[in-house]
Amino acid sequence: MSESKEWTMMRSEDYDDLIDLALAMKNKEWLEELLTKQKQLRELEIEMRRELGVLD
């Protein structure tokens, strides 16, 4: 049998609930990782909007 792999697209806003969870769990390492990924994703989103000519 072959396993089906599905890509899940996340937006920078999708990290907010995970960040809240990391804070509630007092997991500093995970929190820092999530914050870094969210920041990188926000930068990419902005760059893509500029390239596509889409303004917020």
mmCIF entry with sequence, helices, sheets and N, C-alpha, C, O atoms, coordinates in Angstrom:
data_MODEL
# 
_entry.id   MODEL 
# 
_entity.id                         1 
_entity.type                       polymer 
_entity.pdbx_number_of_molecules   1 
# 
_entity_poly.entity_id                      1 
_entity_poly.type                           'polypeptide(L)' 
_entity_poly.nstd_linkage                   no 
_entity_poly.nstd_monomer                   no 
_entity_poly.pdbx_seq_one_letter_code       MSESKEWTMMRSEDYDDLIDLALAMKNKEWLEELLTKQKQLRELEIEMRRELGVLD 
_entity_poly.pdbx_seq_one_letter_code_can   MSESKEWTMMRSEDYDDLIDLALAMKNKEWLEELLTKQKQLRELEIEMRRELGVLD 
_entity_poly.pdbx_strand_id                 A 
# 
loop_
_entity_poly_seq.entity_id 
_entity_poly_seq.num 
_entity_poly_seq.mon_id 
_entity_poly_seq.hetero 
1 1  MET n 
1 2  SER n 
1 3  GLU n 
1 4  SER n 
1 5  LYS n 
1 6  GLU n 
1 7  TRP n 
1 8  THR n 
1 9  MET n 
1 10 MET n 
1 11 ARG n 
1 12 SER n 
1 13 GLU n 
1 14 ASP n 
1 15 TYR n 
1 16 ASP n 
1 17 ASP n 
1 18 LEU n 
1 19 ILE n 
1 20 ASP n 
1 21 LEU n 
1 22 ALA n 
1 23 LEU n 
1 24 ALA n 
1 25 MET n 
1 26 LYS n 
1 27 ASN n 
1 28 LYS n 
1 29 GLU n 
1 30 TRP n 
1 31 LEU n 
1 32 GLU n 
1 33 GLU n 
1 34 LEU n 
1 35 LEU n 
1 36 THR n 
1 37 LYS n 
1 38 GLN n 
1 39 LYS n 
1 40 GLN n 
1 41 LEU n 
1 42 ARG n 
1 43 GLU n 
1 44 LEU n 
1 45 GLU n 
1 46 ILE n 
1 47 GLU n 
1 48 MET n 
1 49 ARG n 
1 50 ARG n 
1 51 GLU n 
1 52 LEU n 
1 53 GLY n 
1 54 VAL n 
1 55 LEU n 
1 56 ASP n 
# 
_struct_asym.id          A 
_struct_asym.entity_id   1 
# 
loop_
_struct_conf.conf_type_id 
_struct_conf.id 
_struct_conf.pdbx_PDB_helix_id 
_struct_conf.beg_label_comp_id 
_struct_conf.beg_label_asym_id 
_struct_conf.beg_label_seq_id 
_struct_conf.pdbx_beg_PDB_ins_code 
_struct_conf.end_label_comp_id 
_struct_conf.end_label_asym_id 
_struct_conf.end_label_seq_id 
_struct_conf.pdbx_end_PDB_ins_code 
_struct_conf.beg_auth_comp_id 
_struct_conf.beg_auth_asym_id 
_struct_conf.beg_auth_seq_id 
_struct_conf.end_auth_comp_id 
_struct_conf.end_auth_asym_id 
_struct_conf.end_auth_seq_id 
_struct_conf.pdbx_PDB_helix_class 
_struct_conf.details 
_struct_conf.pdbx_PDB_helix_length 
HELX_P HELX_P1 AA1 SER A 12 ? ASP A 14 ? SER A 12 ASP A 14 5 ? 3  
HELX_P HELX_P2 AA2 TYR A 15 ? ALA A 24 ? TYR A 15 ALA A 24 1 ? 10 
HELX_P HELX_P3 AA3 LYS A 28 ? LEU A 52 ? LYS A 28 LEU A 52 1 ? 25 
# 
_struct_conf_type.id          HELX_P 
_struct_conf_type.criteria    ? 
_struct_conf_type.reference   ? 
# 
loop_
_atom_site.group_PDB 
_atom_site.id 
_atom_site.type_symbol 
_atom_site.label_atom_id 
_atom_site.label_alt_id 
_atom_site.label_comp_id 
_atom_site.label_asym_id 
_atom_site.label_entity_id 
_atom_site.label_seq_id 
_atom_site.pdbx_PDB_ins_code 
_atom_site.Cartn_x 
_atom_site.Cartn_y 
_atom_site.Cartn_z 
_atom_site.occupancy 
_atom_site.B_iso_or_equiv 
_atom_site.pdbx_formal_charge 
_atom_site.auth_seq_id 
_atom_site.auth_comp_id 
_atom_site.auth_asym_id 
_atom_site.auth_atom_id 
_atom_site.pdbx_PDB_model_num 
ATOM 1   N N  . MET A 1 1  ? 0.825  -1.181 0.000  1.00 0.00 ? 1  MET A N  1 
ATOM 2   C CA . MET A 1 1  ? 0.000  0.000  0.000  1.00 0.00 ? 1  MET A CA 1 
ATOM 3   C C  . MET A 1 1  ? 0.870  1.246  0.000  1.00 0.00 ? 1  MET A C  1 
ATOM 4   O O  . MET A 1 1  ? 1.925  1.283  0.633  1.00 0.00 ? 1  MET A O  1 
ATOM 5   N N  . SER A 1 2  ? 0.426  2.240  -0.700 1.00 0.00 ? 2  SER A N  1 
ATOM 6   C CA . SER A 1 2  ? 1.178  3.488  -0.712 1.00 0.00 ? 2  SER A CA 1 
ATOM 7   C C  . SER A 1 2  ? 0.512  4.482  0.228  1.00 0.00 ? 2  SER A C  1 
ATOM 8   O O  . SER A 1 2  ? -0.711 4.551  0.348  1.00 0.00 ? 2  SER A O  1 
ATOM 9   N N  . GLU A 1 3  ? 1.362  5.238  0.880  1.00 0.00 ? 3  GLU A N  1 
ATOM 10  C CA . GLU A 1 3  ? 0.846  6.240  1.803  1.00 0.00 ? 3  GLU A CA 1 
ATOM 11  C C  . GLU A 1 3  ? 0.584  7.535  1.051  1.00 0.00 ? 3  GLU A C  1 
ATOM 12  O O  . GLU A 1 3  ? 1.378  7.952  0.208  1.00 0.00 ? 3  GLU A O  1 
ATOM 13  N N  . SER A 1 4  ? -0.514 8.150  1.360  1.00 0.00 ? 4  SER A N  1 
ATOM 14  C CA . SER A 1 4  ? -0.868 9.425  0.754  1.00 0.00 ? 4  SER A CA 1 
ATOM 15  C C  . SER A 1 4  ? -0.260 10.546 1.588  1.00 0.00 ? 4  SER A C  1 
ATOM 16  O O  . SER A 1 4  ? -0.472 10.611 2.799  1.00 0.00 ? 4  SER A O  1 
ATOM 17  N N  . LYS A 1 5  ? 0.487  11.416 0.945  1.00 0.00 ? 5  LYS A N  1 
ATOM 18  C CA . LYS A 1 5  ? 1.079  12.555 1.644  1.00 0.00 ? 5  LYS A CA 1 
ATOM 19  C C  . LYS A 1 5  ? 0.386  13.818 1.167  1.00 0.00 ? 5  LYS A C  1 
ATOM 20  O O  . LYS A 1 5  ? 0.293  14.069 -0.035 1.00 0.00 ? 5  LYS A O  1 
ATOM 21  N N  . GLU A 1 6  ? -0.096 14.604 2.106  1.00 0.00 ? 6  GLU A N  1 
ATOM 22  C CA . GLU A 1 6  ? -0.785 15.840 1.796  1.00 0.00 ? 6  GLU A CA 1 
ATOM 23  C C  . GLU A 1 6  ? -0.004 17.008 2.364  1.00 0.00 ? 6  GLU A C  1 
ATOM 24  O O  . GLU A 1 6  ? 0.419  16.982 3.519  1.00 0.00 ? 6  GLU A O  1 
ATOM 25  N N  . TRP A 1 7  ? 0.185  18.035 1.545  1.00 0.00 ? 7  TRP A N  1 
ATOM 26  C CA . TRP A 1 7  ? 0.854  19.241 2.018  1.00 0.00 ? 7  TRP A CA 1 
ATOM 27  C C  . TRP A 1 7  ? -0.193 20.133 2.644  1.00 0.00 ? 7  TRP A C  1 
ATOM 28  O O  . TRP A 1 7  ? -1.263 20.342 2.074  1.00 0.00 ? 7  TRP A O  1 
ATOM 29  N N  . THR A 1 8  ? 0.108  20.648 3.791  1.00 0.00 ? 8  THR A N  1 
ATOM 30  C CA . THR A 1 8  ? -0.775 21.582 4.457  1.00 0.00 ? 8  THR A CA 1 
ATOM 31  C C  . THR A 1 8  ? -0.156 22.964 4.354  1.00 0.00 ? 8  THR A C  1 
ATOM 32  O O  . THR A 1 8  ? 0.988  23.185 4.753  1.00 0.00 ? 8  THR A O  1 
ATOM 33  N N  . MET A 1 9  ? -0.921 23.873 3.820  1.00 0.00 ? 9  MET A N  1 
ATOM 34  C CA . MET A 1 9  ? -0.434 25.236 3.681  1.00 0.00 ? 9  MET A CA 1 
ATOM 35  C C  . MET A 1 9  ? -0.759 26.006 4.949  1.00 0.00 ? 9  MET A C  1 
ATOM 36  O O  . MET A 1 9  ? -1.904 26.030 5.401  1.00 0.00 ? 9  MET A O  1 
ATOM 37  N N  . MET A 1 10 ? 0.253  26.630 5.514  1.00 0.00 ? 10 MET A N  1 
ATOM 38  C CA . MET A 1 10 ? 0.055  27.436 6.720  1.00 0.00 ? 10 MET A CA 1 
ATOM 39  C C  . MET A 1 10 ? 0.338  28.894 6.400  1.00 0.00 ? 10 MET A C  1 
ATOM 40  O O  . MET A 1 10 ? 1.240  29.216 5.627  1.00 0.00 ? 10 MET A O  1 
ATOM 41  N N  . ARG A 1 11 ? -0.440 29.750 6.999  1.00 0.00 ? 11 ARG A N  1 
ATOM 42  C CA . ARG A 1 11 ? -0.190 31.184 6.919  1.00 0.00 ? 11 ARG A CA 1 
ATOM 43  C C  . ARG A 1 11 ? 0.461  31.616 8.218  1.00 0.00 ? 11 ARG A C  1 
ATOM 44  O O  . ARG A 1 11 ? 0.409  30.892 9.212  1.00 0.00 ? 11 ARG A O  1 
ATOM 45  N N  . SER A 1 12 ? 1.065  32.775 8.218  1.00 0.00 ? 12 SER A N  1 
ATOM 46  C CA . SER A 1 12 ? 1.732  33.234 9.432  1.00 0.00 ? 12 SER A CA 1 
ATOM 47  C C  . SER A 1 12 ? 0.748  33.346 10.599 1.00 0.00 ? 12 SER A C  1 
ATOM 48  O O  . SER A 1 12 ? 1.128  33.128 11.750 1.00 0.00 ? 12 SER A O  1 
ATOM 49  N N  . GLU A 1 13 ? -0.513 33.685 10.311 1.00 0.00 ? 13 GLU A N  1 
ATOM 50  C CA . GLU A 1 13 ? -1.522 33.794 11.361 1.00 0.00 ? 13 GLU A CA 1 
ATOM 51  C C  . GLU A 1 13 ? -1.829 32.442 11.996 1.00 0.00 ? 13 GLU A C  1 
ATOM 52  O O  . GLU A 1 13 ? -2.260 32.381 13.148 1.00 0.00 ? 13 GLU A O  1 
ATOM 53  N N  . ASP A 1 14 ? -1.610 31.359 11.253 1.00 0.00 ? 14 ASP A N  1 
ATOM 54  C CA . ASP A 1 14 ? -1.894 30.019 11.765 1.00 0.00 ? 14 ASP A CA 1 
ATOM 55  C C  . ASP A 1 14 ? -0.974 29.633 12.923 1.00 0.00 ? 14 ASP A C  1 
ATOM 56  O O  . ASP A 1 14 ? -1.273 28.710 13.681 1.00 0.00 ? 14 ASP A O  1 
ATOM 57  N N  . TYR A 1 15 ? 0.119  30.327 13.050 1.00 0.00 ? 15 TYR A N  1 
ATOM 58  C CA . TYR A 1 15 ? 1.062  30.033 14.133 1.00 0.00 ? 15 TYR A CA 1 
ATOM 59  C C  . TYR A 1 15 ? 0.591  30.571 15.484 1.00 0.00 ? 15 TYR A C  1 
ATOM 60  O O  . TYR A 1 15 ? 1.097  30.149 16.523 1.00 0.00 ? 15 TYR A O  1 
ATOM 61  N N  . ASP A 1 16 ? -0.367 31.492 15.483 1.00 0.00 ? 16 ASP A N  1 
ATOM 62  C CA . ASP A 1 16 ? -0.805 32.130 16.730 1.00 0.00 ? 16 ASP A CA 1 
ATOM 63  C C  . ASP A 1 16 ? -1.292 31.118 17.769 1.00 0.00 ? 16 ASP A C  1 
ATOM 64  O O  . ASP A 1 16 ? -0.905 31.196 18.935 1.00 0.00 ? 16 ASP A O  1 
ATOM 65  N N  . ASP A 1 17 ? -2.139 30.170 17.357 1.00 0.00 ? 17 ASP A N  1 
ATOM 66  C CA . ASP A 1 17 ? -2.642 29.173 18.311 1.00 0.00 ? 17 ASP A CA 1 
ATOM 67  C C  . ASP A 1 17 ? -1.521 28.275 18.826 1.00 0.00 ? 17 ASP A C  1 
ATOM 68  O O  . ASP A 1 17 ? -1.505 27.907 20.001 1.00 0.00 ? 17 ASP A O  1 
ATOM 69  N N  . LEU A 1 18 ? -0.589 27.925 17.951 1.00 0.00 ? 18 LEU A N  1 
ATOM 70  C CA . LEU A 1 18 ? 0.540  27.100 18.381 1.00 0.00 ? 18 LEU A CA 1 
ATOM 71  C C  . LEU A 1 18 ? 1.426  27.852 19.360 1.00 0.00 ? 18 LEU A C  1 
ATOM 72  O O  . LEU A 1 18 ? 1.939  27.274 20.318 1.00 0.00 ? 18 LEU A O  1 
ATOM 73  N N  . ILE A 1 19 ? 1.600  29.135 19.117 1.00 0.00 ? 19 ILE A N  1 
ATOM 74  C CA . ILE A 1 19 ? 2.392  29.972 20.022 1.00 0.00 ? 19 ILE A CA 1 
ATOM 75  C C  . ILE A 1 19 ? 1.717  30.045 21.388 1.00 0.00 ? 19 ILE A C  1 
ATOM 76  O O  . ILE A 1 19 ? 2.384  29.948 22.419 1.00 0.00 ? 19 ILE A O  1 
ATOM 77  N N  . ASP A 1 20 ? 0.394  30.217 21.396 1.00 0.00 ? 20 ASP A N  1 
ATOM 78  C CA . ASP A 1 20 ? -0.347 30.222 22.663 1.00 0.00 ? 20 ASP A CA 1 
ATOM 79  C C  . ASP A 1 20 ? -0.166 28.903 23.401 1.00 0.00 ? 20 ASP A C  1 
ATOM 80  O O  . ASP A 1 20 ? -0.006 28.889 24.621 1.00 0.00 ? 20 ASP A O  1 
ATOM 81  N N  . LEU A 1 21 ? -0.189 27.804 22.671 1.00 0.00 ? 21 LEU A N  1 
ATOM 82  C CA . LEU A 1 21 ? -0.020 26.489 23.283 1.00 0.00 ? 21 LEU A CA 1 
ATOM 83  C C  . LEU A 1 21 ? 1.381  26.336 23.875 1.00 0.00 ? 21 LEU A C  1 
ATOM 84  O O  . LEU A 1 21 ? 1.538  25.825 24.984 1.00 0.00 ? 21 LEU A O  1 
ATOM 85  N N  . ALA A 1 22 ? 2.388  26.778 23.140 1.00 0.00 ? 22 ALA A N  1 
ATOM 86  C CA . ALA A 1 22 ? 3.761  26.698 23.635 1.00 0.00 ? 22 ALA A CA 1 
ATOM 87  C C  . ALA A 1 22 ? 3.927  27.540 24.900 1.00 0.00 ? 22 ALA A C  1 
ATOM 88  O O  . ALA A 1 22 ? 4.631  27.143 25.828 1.00 0.00 ? 22 ALA A O  1 
ATOM 89  N N  . LEU A 1 23 ? 3.271  28.707 24.931 1.00 0.00 ? 23 LEU A N  1 
ATOM 90  C CA . LEU A 1 23 ? 3.320  29.546 26.131 1.00 0.00 ? 23 LEU A CA 1 
ATOM 91  C C  . LEU A 1 23 ? 2.635  28.851 27.306 1.00 0.00 ? 23 LEU A C  1 
ATOM 92  O O  . LEU A 1 23 ? 3.152  28.857 28.423 1.00 0.00 ? 23 LEU A O  1 
ATOM 93  N N  . ALA A 1 24 ? 1.479  28.257 27.052 1.00 0.00 ? 24 ALA A N  1 
ATOM 94  C CA . ALA A 1 24 ? 0.751  27.561 28.115 1.00 0.00 ? 24 ALA A CA 1 
ATOM 95  C C  . ALA A 1 24 ? 1.556  26.383 28.656 1.00 0.00 ? 24 ALA A C  1 
ATOM 96  O O  . ALA A 1 24 ? 1.502  26.074 29.847 1.00 0.00 ? 24 ALA A O  1 
ATOM 97  N N  . MET A 1 25 ? 2.303  25.728 27.763 1.00 0.00 ? 25 MET A N  1 
ATOM 98  C CA . MET A 1 25 ? 3.118  24.578 28.167 1.00 0.00 ? 25 MET A CA 1 
ATOM 99  C C  . MET A 1 25 ? 4.461  25.013 28.759 1.00 0.00 ? 25 MET A C  1 
ATOM 100 O O  . MET A 1 25 ? 5.224  24.191 29.266 1.00 0.00 ? 25 MET A O  1 
ATOM 101 N N  . LYS A 1 26 ? 4.734  26.308 28.685 1.00 0.00 ? 26 LYS A N  1 
ATOM 102 C CA . LYS A 1 26 ? 6.010  26.877 29.145 1.00 0.00 ? 26 LYS A CA 1 
ATOM 103 C C  . LYS A 1 26 ? 7.198  26.191 28.470 1.00 0.00 ? 26 LYS A C  1 
ATOM 104 O O  . LYS A 1 26 ? 8.213  25.883 29.096 1.00 0.00 ? 26 LYS A O  1 
ATOM 105 N N  . ASN A 1 27 ? 7.025  25.965 27.164 1.00 0.00 ? 27 ASN A N  1 
ATOM 106 C CA . ASN A 1 27 ? 8.053  25.302 26.361 1.00 0.00 ? 27 ASN A CA 1 
ATOM 107 C C  . ASN A 1 27 ? 8.808  26.381 25.573 1.00 0.00 ? 27 ASN A C  1 
ATOM 108 O O  . ASN A 1 27 ? 8.431  26.732 24.455 1.00 0.00 ? 27 ASN A O  1 
ATOM 109 N N  . LYS A 1 28 ? 9.867  26.889 26.174 1.00 0.00 ? 28 LYS A N  1 
ATOM 110 C CA . LYS A 1 28 ? 10.615 28.011 25.587 1.00 0.00 ? 28 LYS A CA 1 
ATOM 111 C C  . LYS A 1 28 ? 11.246 27.650 24.249 1.00 0.00 ? 28 LYS A C  1 
ATOM 112 O O  . LYS A 1 28 ? 11.230 28.459 23.322 1.00 0.00 ? 28 LYS A O  1 
ATOM 113 N N  . GLU A 1 29 ? 11.799 26.449 24.136 1.00 0.00 ? 29 GLU A N  1 
ATOM 114 C CA . GLU A 1 29 ? 12.456 26.033 22.894 1.00 0.00 ? 29 GLU A CA 1 
ATOM 115 C C  . GLU A 1 29 ? 11.465 25.996 21.731 1.00 0.00 ? 29 GLU A C  1 
ATOM 116 O O  . GLU A 1 29 ? 11.752 26.510 20.649 1.00 0.00 ? 29 GLU A O  1 
ATOM 117 N N  . TRP A 1 30 ? 10.300 25.389 21.956 1.00 0.00 ? 30 TRP A N  1 
ATOM 118 C CA . TRP A 1 30 ? 9.285  25.307 20.912 1.00 0.00 ? 30 TRP A CA 1 
ATOM 119 C C  . TRP A 1 30 ? 8.758  26.694 20.562 1.00 0.00 ? 30 TRP A C  1 
ATOM 120 O O  . TRP A 1 30 ? 8.534  27.008 19.393 1.00 0.00 ? 30 TRP A O  1 
ATOM 121 N N  . LEU A 1 31 ? 8.561  27.527 21.598 1.00 0.00 ? 31 LEU A N  1 
ATOM 122 C CA . LEU A 1 31 ? 8.089  28.892 21.388 1.00 0.00 ? 31 LEU A CA 1 
ATOM 123 C C  . LEU A 1 31 ? 9.048  29.664 20.487 1.00 0.00 ? 31 LEU A C  1 
ATOM 124 O O  . LEU A 1 31 ? 8.623  30.317 19.533 1.00 0.00 ? 31 LEU A O  1 
ATOM 125 N N  . GLU A 1 32 ? 10.337 29.585 20.792 1.00 0.00 ? 32 GLU A N  1 
ATOM 126 C CA . GLU A 1 32 ? 11.331 30.300 19.980 1.00 0.00 ? 32 GLU A CA 1 
ATOM 127 C C  . GLU A 1 32 ? 11.331 29.789 18.537 1.00 0.00 ? 32 GLU A C  1 
ATOM 128 O O  . GLU A 1 32 ? 11.459 30.575 17.598 1.00 0.00 ? 32 GLU A O  1 
ATOM 129 N N  . GLU A 1 33 ? 11.188 28.475 18.363 1.00 0.00 ? 33 GLU A N  1 
ATOM 130 C CA . GLU A 1 33 ? 11.146 27.890 17.025 1.00 0.00 ? 33 GLU A CA 1 
ATOM 131 C C  . GLU A 1 33 ? 9.919  28.385 16.259 1.00 0.00 ? 33 GLU A C  1 
ATOM 132 O O  . GLU A 1 33 ? 10.019 28.745 15.086 1.00 0.00 ? 33 GLU A O  1 
ATOM 133 N N  . LEU A 1 34 ? 8.773  28.403 16.919 1.00 0.00 ? 34 LEU A N  1 
ATOM 134 C CA . LEU A 1 34 ? 7.542  28.875 16.277 1.00 0.00 ? 34 LEU A CA 1 
ATOM 135 C C  . LEU A 1 34 ? 7.628  30.343 15.903 1.00 0.00 ? 34 LEU A C  1 
ATOM 136 O O  . LEU A 1 34 ? 7.210  30.735 14.813 1.00 0.00 ? 34 LEU A O  1 
ATOM 137 N N  . LEU A 1 35 ? 8.169  31.158 16.803 1.00 0.00 ? 35 LEU A N  1 
ATOM 138 C CA . LEU A 1 35 ? 8.300  32.589 16.529 1.00 0.00 ? 35 LEU A CA 1 
ATOM 139 C C  . LEU A 1 35 ? 9.230  32.843 15.339 1.00 0.00 ? 35 LEU A C  1 
ATOM 140 O O  . LEU A 1 35 ? 8.967  33.717 14.513 1.00 0.00 ? 35 LEU A O  1 
ATOM 141 N N  . THR A 1 36 ? 10.311 32.079 15.260 1.00 0.00 ? 36 THR A N  1 
ATOM 142 C CA . THR A 1 36 ? 11.251 32.213 14.146 1.00 0.00 ? 36 THR A CA 1 
ATOM 143 C C  . THR A 1 36 ? 10.580 31.833 12.833 1.00 0.00 ? 36 THR A C  1 
ATOM 144 O O  . THR A 1 36 ? 10.699 32.546 11.837 1.00 0.00 ? 36 THR A O  1 
ATOM 145 N N  . LYS A 1 37 ? 9.872  30.702 12.837 1.00 0.00 ? 37 LYS A N  1 
ATOM 146 C CA . LYS A 1 37 ? 9.184  30.254 11.619 1.00 0.00 ? 37 LYS A CA 1 
ATOM 147 C C  . LYS A 1 37 ? 8.098  31.243 11.206 1.00 0.00 ? 37 LYS A C  1 
ATOM 148 O O  . LYS A 1 37 ? 7.925  31.515 10.018 1.00 0.00 ? 37 LYS A O  1 
ATOM 149 N N  . GLN A 1 38 ? 7.372  31.775 12.175 1.00 0.00 ? 38 GLN A N  1 
ATOM 150 C CA . GLN A 1 38 ? 6.321  32.735 11.856 1.00 0.00 ? 38 GLN A CA 1 
ATOM 151 C C  . GLN A 1 38 ? 6.913  33.996 11.232 1.00 0.00 ? 38 GLN A C  1 
ATOM 152 O O  . GLN A 1 38 ? 6.374  34.523 10.259 1.00 0.00 ? 38 GLN A O  1 
ATOM 153 N N  . LYS A 1 39 ? 8.005  34.471 11.784 1.00 0.00 ? 39 LYS A N  1 
ATOM 154 C CA . LYS A 1 39 ? 8.659  35.674 11.251 1.00 0.00 ? 39 LYS A CA 1 
ATOM 155 C C  . LYS A 1 39 ? 9.137  35.438 9.821  1.00 0.00 ? 39 LYS A C  1 
ATOM 156 O O  . LYS A 1 39 ? 8.940  36.286 8.951  1.00 0.00 ? 39 LYS A O  1 
ATOM 157 N N  . GLN A 1 40 ? 9.767  34.286 9.578  1.00 0.00 ? 40 GLN A N  1 
ATOM 158 C CA . GLN A 1 40 ? 10.246 33.970 8.238  1.00 0.00 ? 40 GLN A CA 1 
ATOM 159 C C  . GLN A 1 40 ? 9.089  33.890 7.250  1.00 0.00 ? 40 GLN A C  1 
ATOM 160 O O  . GLN A 1 40 ? 9.190  34.378 6.125  1.00 0.00 ? 40 GLN A O  1 
ATOM 161 N N  . LEU A 1 41 ? 7.996  33.275 7.673  1.00 0.00 ? 41 LEU A N  1 
ATOM 162 C CA . LEU A 1 41 ? 6.842  33.133 6.803  1.00 0.00 ? 41 LEU A CA 1 
ATOM 163 C C  . LEU A 1 41 ? 6.212  34.487 6.506  1.00 0.00 ? 41 LEU A C  1 
ATOM 164 O O  . LEU A 1 41 ? 5.798  34.739 5.374  1.00 0.00 ? 41 LEU A O  1 
ATOM 165 N N  . ARG A 1 42 ? 6.134  35.360 7.502  1.00 0.00 ? 42 ARG A N  1 
ATOM 166 C CA . ARG A 1 42 ? 5.597  36.709 7.266  1.00 0.00 ? 42 ARG A CA 1 
ATOM 167 C C  . ARG A 1 42 ? 6.437  37.453 6.237  1.00 0.00 ? 42 ARG A C  1 
ATOM 168 O O  . ARG A 1 42 ? 5.901  38.126 5.357  1.00 0.00 ? 42 ARG A O  1 
ATOM 169 N N  . GLU A 1 43 ? 7.751  37.329 6.352  1.00 0.00 ? 43 GLU A N  1 
ATOM 170 C CA . GLU A 1 43 ? 8.635  37.993 5.395  1.00 0.00 ? 43 GLU A CA 1 
ATOM 171 C C  . GLU A 1 43 ? 8.412  37.457 3.985  1.00 0.00 ? 43 GLU A C  1 
ATOM 172 O O  . GLU A 1 43 ? 8.384  38.224 3.023  1.00 0.00 ? 43 GLU A O  1 
ATOM 173 N N  . LEU A 1 44 ? 8.254  36.139 3.861  1.00 0.00 ? 44 LEU A N  1 
ATOM 174 C CA . LEU A 1 44 ? 7.987  35.538 2.551  1.00 0.00 ? 44 LEU A CA 1 
ATOM 175 C C  . LEU A 1 44 ? 6.636  35.970 1.997  1.00 0.00 ? 44 LEU A C  1 
ATOM 176 O O  . LEU A 1 44 ? 6.510  36.227 0.800  1.00 0.00 ? 44 LEU A O  1 
ATOM 177 N N  . GLU A 1 45 ? 5.628  36.051 2.859  1.00 0.00 ? 45 GLU A N  1 
ATOM 178 C CA . GLU A 1 45 ? 4.300  36.490 2.419  1.00 0.00 ? 45 GLU A CA 1 
ATOM 179 C C  . GLU A 1 45 ? 4.359  37.910 1.869  1.00 0.00 ? 45 GLU A C  1 
ATOM 180 O O  . GLU A 1 45 ? 3.771  38.206 0.829  1.00 0.00 ? 45 GLU A O  1 
ATOM 181 N N  . ILE A 1 46 ? 5.065  38.777 2.568  1.00 0.00 ? 46 ILE A N  1 
ATOM 182 C CA . ILE A 1 46 ? 5.204  40.163 2.112  1.00 0.00 ? 46 ILE A CA 1 
ATOM 183 C C  . ILE A 1 46 ? 5.932  40.214 0.775  1.00 0.00 ? 46 ILE A C  1 
ATOM 184 O O  . ILE A 1 46 ? 5.517  40.925 -0.140 1.00 0.00 ? 46 ILE A O  1 
ATOM 185 N N  . GLU A 1 47 ? 7.015  39.460 0.668  1.00 0.00 ? 47 GLU A N  1 
ATOM 186 C CA . GLU A 1 47 ? 7.782  39.428 -0.573 1.00 0.00 ? 47 GLU A CA 1 
ATOM 187 C C  . GLU A 1 47 ? 6.938  38.918 -1.741 1.00 0.00 ? 47 GLU A C  1 
ATOM 188 O O  . GLU A 1 47 ? 6.997  39.475 -2.838 1.00 0.00 ? 47 GLU A O  1 
ATOM 189 N N  . MET A 1 48 ? 6.166  37.882 -1.517 1.00 0.00 ? 48 MET A N  1 
ATOM 190 C CA . MET A 1 48 ? 5.325  37.327 -2.576 1.00 0.00 ? 48 MET A CA 1 
ATOM 191 C C  . MET A 1 48 ? 4.233  38.307 -2.994 1.00 0.00 ? 48 MET A C  1 
ATOM 192 O O  . MET A 1 48 ? 3.921  38.426 -4.179 1.00 0.00 ? 48 MET A O  1 
ATOM 193 N N  . ARG A 1 49 ? 3.650  39.008 -2.018 1.00 0.00 ? 49 ARG A N  1 
ATOM 194 C CA . ARG A 1 49 ? 2.631  40.011 -2.354 1.00 0.00 ? 49 ARG A CA 1 
ATOM 195 C C  . ARG A 1 49 ? 3.221  41.111 -3.219 1.00 0.00 ? 49 ARG A C  1 
ATOM 196 O O  . ARG A 1 49 ? 2.589  41.574 -4.169 1.00 0.00 ? 49 ARG A O  1 
ATOM 197 N N  . ARG A 1 50 ? 4.427  41.523 -2.887 1.00 0.00 ? 50 ARG A N  1 
ATOM 198 C CA . ARG A 1 50 ? 5.093  42.567 -3.688 1.00 0.00 ? 50 ARG A CA 1 
ATOM 199 C C  . ARG A 1 50 ? 5.349  42.075 -5.101 1.00 0.00 ? 50 ARG A C  1 
ATOM 200 O O  . ARG A 1 50 ? 5.095  42.789 -6.071 1.00 0.00 ? 50 ARG A O  1 
ATOM 201 N N  . GLU A 1 51 ? 5.855  40.847 -5.215 1.00 0.00 ? 51 GLU A N  1 
ATOM 202 C CA . GLU A 1 51 ? 6.145  40.293 -6.539 1.00 0.00 ? 51 GLU A CA 1 
ATOM 203 C C  . GLU A 1 51 ? 4.886  40.107 -7.378 1.00 0.00 ? 51 GLU A C  1 
ATOM 204 O O  . GLU A 1 51 ? 4.914  40.278 -8.596 1.00 0.00 ? 51 GLU A O  1 
ATOM 205 N N  . LEU A 1 52 ? 3.795  39.760 -6.731 1.00 0.00 ? 52 LEU A N  1 
ATOM 206 C CA . LEU A 1 52 ? 2.530  39.554 -7.444 1.00 0.00 ? 52 LEU A CA 1 
ATOM 207 C C  . LEU A 1 52 ? 1.764  40.847 -7.645 1.00 0.00 ? 52 LEU A C  1 
ATOM 208 O O  . LEU A 1 52 ? 0.781  40.878 -8.385 1.00 0.00 ? 52 LEU A O  1 
ATOM 209 N N  . GLY A 1 53 ? 2.197  41.899 -7.005 1.00 0.00 ? 53 GLY A N  1 
ATOM 210 C CA . GLY A 1 53 ? 1.515  43.189 -7.134 1.00 0.00 ? 53 GLY A CA 1 
ATOM 211 C C  . GLY A 1 53 ? 0.238  43.246 -6.319 1.00 0.00 ? 53 GLY A C  1 
ATOM 212 O O  . GLY A 1 53 ? -0.639 44.063 -6.600 1.00 0.00 ? 53 GLY A O  1 
ATOM 213 N N  . VAL A 1 54 ? 0.121  42.402 -5.328 1.00 0.00 ? 54 VAL A N  1 
ATOM 214 C CA . VAL A 1 54 ? -1.058 42.371 -4.475 1.00 0.00 ? 54 VAL A CA 1 
ATOM 215 C C  . VAL A 1 54 ? -0.763 43.205 -3.228 1.00 0.00 ? 54 VAL A C  1 
ATOM 216 O O  . VAL A 1 54 ? 0.214  42.956 -2.522 1.00 0.00 ? 54 VAL A O  1 
ATOM 217 N N  . LEU A 1 55 ? -1.600 44.177 -2.971 1.00 0.00 ? 55 LEU A N  1 
ATOM 218 C CA . LEU A 1 55 ? -1.403 45.024 -1.807 1.00 0.00 ? 55 LEU A CA 1 
ATOM 219 C C  . LEU A 1 55 ? -2.499 44.764 -0.797 1.00 0.00 ? 55 LEU A C  1 
ATOM 220 O O  . LEU A 1 55 ? -3.651 44.528 -1.162 1.00 0.00 ? 55 LEU A O  1 
ATOM 221 N N  . ASP A 1 56 ? -2.141 44.809 0.469  1.00 0.00 ? 56 ASP A N  1 
ATOM 222 C CA . ASP A 1 56 ? -3.146 44.645 1.537  1.00 0.00 ? 56 ASP A CA 1 
ATOM 223 C C  . ASP A 1 56 ? -3.848 45.938 1.801  1.00 0.00 ? 56 ASP A C  1 
ATOM 224 O O  . ASP A 1 56 ? -4.725 46.000 2.662  1.00 0.00 ? 56 ASP A O  1 
# 
